[in-house]
Amino acid sequence: MAVVIRLARMGSKHDPKYRITVADSRRYVTGKFLEVLGTYIPTPKGNDKKVVLDLAKTEEWIKKGAQPTDRVKHVIKLAQAK
C-alpha cells in the first residue's frame, strides 16, 4: 500500500480550507484517510492560523515511508518556520 500525505479540500467556494491527511494513494482525494495531521488555510481571516500541523506525527509518518506531495512539503516548511 502506497501511503501519501496530501491536502484534502474543505471549505466553500472562493474560501478554500485544507486538511492535511495521510491516505492510501489509490483512494479518492477527499475519501477515506488514515489520519488527519492538521489544517492549512491559504487566506486566513480574523484569528485563524495559516498552518496548524502536528510536526511529530508528520515526521513519524515520513519515517514509516509516507510520501508528502510537493504542496505538503511547502506547508511543512511553513509550519517549521514558526
N, C-alpha and C positions, 0 to 999 in steps of 0.2 A: 504494500500500500504506500503510495507516494503522498507524503503529508506536506502541505504548504501553509504558510502564514500569509493571509491576504485580507483585503478590505472587502466588507460587505456593506453595500449602501443602505442606509436607513434615511429617515427624514422625508421631507416633502419636496415638491417641485421647486426649483430655484433656491433651495435651502438644504444642501447636502450635509449629511452626518454619516460617519462610517464607523462600523465595528471592526476591530482588528481581531480576526478569528483564525483558529487553527482548524484545518479541514482536510479531508481526503481530496486530492486534486481532481478526481473523477466526478465529484459532486457538483451540483449547480452552485453558483457563487453565493446566493442567499439561502441555500438549502441547509441541510444538516451540517453541523460543525462539531468538533470535539471540545473546544474550549474558547471562551472569549477572553482575550488578553487586555483589551482596553478600547478606547474610542479616539476618533480623530475628527475634529471639526475644522474644516479649512477656513471658514469665516466665522469665528466666534463672536457672539453678541452678549453684551452685559457681563455677567460673572462666569460665563462658560470658559473653560480652558481649551486651548487648541489641541493639546495631546494629553490623554490620560492613559498611561501604559504601565503594566506591571513588568518591569525590566527583568526581574529574577525569573519569572515564568517564561518570558520570551527567550532568555539565554538557555534555560533548561530545554525548551522545545528545539532550539537550534542545535544543541549538543546531541539531542536524540535523532537529528537528521532532517528536521523540518526545514524547507527551503522558503525564505521570505521572498516576496515579489520585489521588484525594483522600487515601487512606491512605498512599500512597507519598510524597506531599508532606509528610505528617506525619513519616514516617520520615526523610526528608532533613533536616528541621529538627532532629530528634533527633541526627542524625549531625553536623550543623554545630555544634551546641551543645557538643560535646566538644572 
